[in-house]
């Protein structure tokens, strides 16, 4: 089930053996960077340069275009997983399976003294606005049909940090116009300041709306930069015993060129959350059906219901901040129930990745977007070296992982590999034979291609130089090009 929002996701396209779904409405108030303990003012904030652009519960349903049905067809085990869960694109809240519960508990165990009744905020202006969560600290709240979330409000409202609750605290790691890079910069960096001040056990985290335009039209370079700092940030929180709750970002309706890359950036966010098996909230998904995508007059920041951003009524949930408040409260409650209250797994139907990444059993690409995060140094396969079909002399003799894609409808896809530090993993699109001669296209970071129906493979291979294999952790995302994406118009 989806949130009770007007409209529906449009433009769904089924393109692979599992359903690769590519999905692309009365606003009374807009975002304002105020911190007065109330809702956002009705005046929209104008964008600067670089501008600060700043569900319901996890659905268990499947349909003709749903992941569960398609995953079953693709050989994915959709029962209670004994390993890491995939985070399907058709759910607003990522699954909390036994594996995810164990992962979150392991994170909490790193600091047994952290405050289980405190969360911290990490983000930009979309998090800074007092329309985000602040009102849960007061009385102007209407949960409507979401009364089951009251225990989460009680938990965090009744605990204070320097005189305020987690809901209305002004975080030291939240500022207008900021990026994931900023959060990790300085001595100590902002995230560390807030960690020290709150001793929180959970971090509500969202960056990307500013990051996506930080280097202008160089979106590939931007995503490499964003991925590095976002993953560093998440790892720092985890190392400190704090469970990050990540969120996809809203549309960038103020700038078509940036907005075209939002699905790719959100796929990176999904890959980070899935790779670390921490909660993900798909805010973007729930904004798409709303009037004006739930954004204010600047087409950057969410709007909020004039009667209050914590009015979770059908009328209130026609507005961006009200939706984010509901989704965030749900995510906090899911963490509360599963690990803080020791109730265990909340979902048993999440798919797992099939295959082992070798030529004989490649990983099966399922879902749109498809995301994966792993380490080539742990690969069992080291059979591909020089991709002659792409006229490449690059030495890719290090370990690789292979992924299989079955295309049933002509489609244009974008696939990216992102790595950090000395790791150098390259991406190769191969034909059905999955060998070097069958290389169709390759790149250091990205491949975009028009694919006819058939079988394809992606090889994520480690570059080698002077006898040194640059293997290590990488992040892989593949998604259908969205209409309006410049990459889809060539």
Secondary structure as GFF3:
##gff-version 3
##sequence-region A 1 490
A	DSSP	alpha_helix	67	73	.	.	.	ID=ss1
A	DSSP	alpha_helix	98	109	.	.	.	ID=ss2
A	DSSP	beta_strand	115	123	.	.	.	ID=ss3
A	DSSP	alpha_helix	125	128	.	.	.	ID=ss4
A	DSSP	three_ten_helix	134	137	.	.	.	ID=ss5
A	DSSP	three_ten_helix	144	149	.	.	.	ID=ss6
A	DSSP	alpha_helix	150	157	.	.	.	ID=ss7
A	DSSP	alpha_helix	180	183	.	.	.	ID=ss8
A	DSSP	alpha_helix	190	198	.	.	.	ID=ss9
A	DSSP	beta_strand	200	206	.	.	.	ID=ss10
A	DSSP	three_ten_helix	211	213	.	.	.	ID=ss11
A	DSSP	alpha_helix	219	239	.	.	.	ID=ss12
A	DSSP	beta_strand	243	247	.	.	.	ID=ss13
A	DSSP	alpha_helix	256	259	.	.	.	ID=ss14
A	DSSP	alpha_helix	262	276	.	.	.	ID=ss15
A	DSSP	beta_strand	280	281	.	.	.	ID=ss16
A	DSSP	alpha_helix	283	287	.	.	.	ID=ss17
A	DSSP	three_ten_helix	291	294	.	.	.	ID=ss18
A	DSSP	three_ten_helix	316	318	.	.	.	ID=ss19
A	DSSP	alpha_helix	320	335	.	.	.	ID=ss20
A	DSSP	pi_helix	336	340	.	.	.	ID=ss21
A	DSSP	beta_strand	363	364	.	.	.	ID=ss22
A	DSSP	beta_strand	370	375	.	.	.	ID=ss23
A	DSSP	three_ten_helix	376	378	.	.	.	ID=ss24
A	DSSP	three_ten_helix	388	390	.	.	.	ID=ss25
A	DSSP	beta_strand	400	407	.	.	.	ID=ss26
A	DSSP	beta_strand	411	419	.	.	.	ID=ss27
A	DSSP	beta_strand	425	430	.	.	.	ID=ss28
A	DSSP	three_ten_helix	436	438	.	.	.	ID=ss29
A	DSSP	beta_strand	439	443	.	.	.	ID=ss30
A	DSSP	beta_strand	446	451	.	.	.	ID=ss31
A	DSSP	beta_strand	454	462	.	.	.	ID=ss32
A	DSSP	beta_strand	464	465	.	.	.	ID=ss33
A	DSSP	beta_strand	468	469	.	.	.	ID=ss34
A	DSSP	beta_strand	473	480	.	.	.	ID=ss35
A	DSSP	three_ten_helix	486	488	.	.	.	ID=ss36
###
